[in-house]
Amino acid sequence: MGEQTEFEPGQRAPNDGEYIEVGEASFHTGIQNPKRIRLSRGERFPETSNHRRKWKKFNS
């Protein structure tokens, strides 16, 4: 059983950190100007730019 890595809008952030929008085929085509947000643990994820995108922890 693994840790959840992608999050839907409305879910709560599991940890403090920076999150970035990812798409279903982002590793092939990439997303132009993805949204980046900073959340504290327990804050809710905002809406994404479109319904097929999700949030993922950004490791800089």
C-alpha positions in Angstrom: 0.0 0.0 0.0 1.6 3.3 -1.1 1.2 6.9 -0.3 -1.2 8.9 -2.4 0.7 11.2 -4.8 -2.0 13.0 -6.8 -4.9 14.9 -5.2 -8.3 16.2 -6.4 -9.6 19.7 -5.9 -11.3 19.9 -2.5 -9.1 17.2 -0.8 -6.9 18.3 2.1 -3.1 18.6 1.8 -1.4 15.8 3.7 1.7 17.9 4.4 3.1 21.4 4.1 4.6 22.2 0.8 4.4 23.3 -2.8 2.1 21.6 -5.2 1.8 21.8 -9.0 -0.9 20.9 -11.5 -0.3 17.7 -13.5 -2.4 16.3 -16.4 -3.1 12.8 -17.5 -0.5 12.9 -20.2 1.8 15.6 -18.8 4.9 13.4 -19.0 4.4 13.3 -22.8 3.3 16.7 -23.7 3.8 18.8 -20.6 1.4 21.5 -19.3 2.0 25.1 -20.5 2.2 27.3 -17.4 0.9 24.9 -14.7 -0.5 26.5 -11.5 1.8 26.2 -8.5 0.5 26.7 -5.0 1.8 26.5 -1.4 -0.4 24.8 1.1 -0.1 24.0 4.8 -1.2 20.6 6.1 -5.0 20.3 6.2 -5.7 23.1 3.8 -8.0 22.2 0.8 -6.7 22.0 -2.7 -8.3 24.7 -5.0 -9.8 24.0 -8.4 -7.5 23.2 -11.3 -7.4 24.8 -14.7 -9.5 22.0 -16.2 -11.3 18.9 -14.9 -8.7 16.4 -16.0 -5.9 17.8 -14.0 -4.8 17.0 -10.4 -2.4 18.3 -7.9 1.0 16.7 -7.1 3.7 17.6 -4.6 6.5 19.6 -6.2 10.0 18.7 -5.3 12.4 21.5 -6.2 
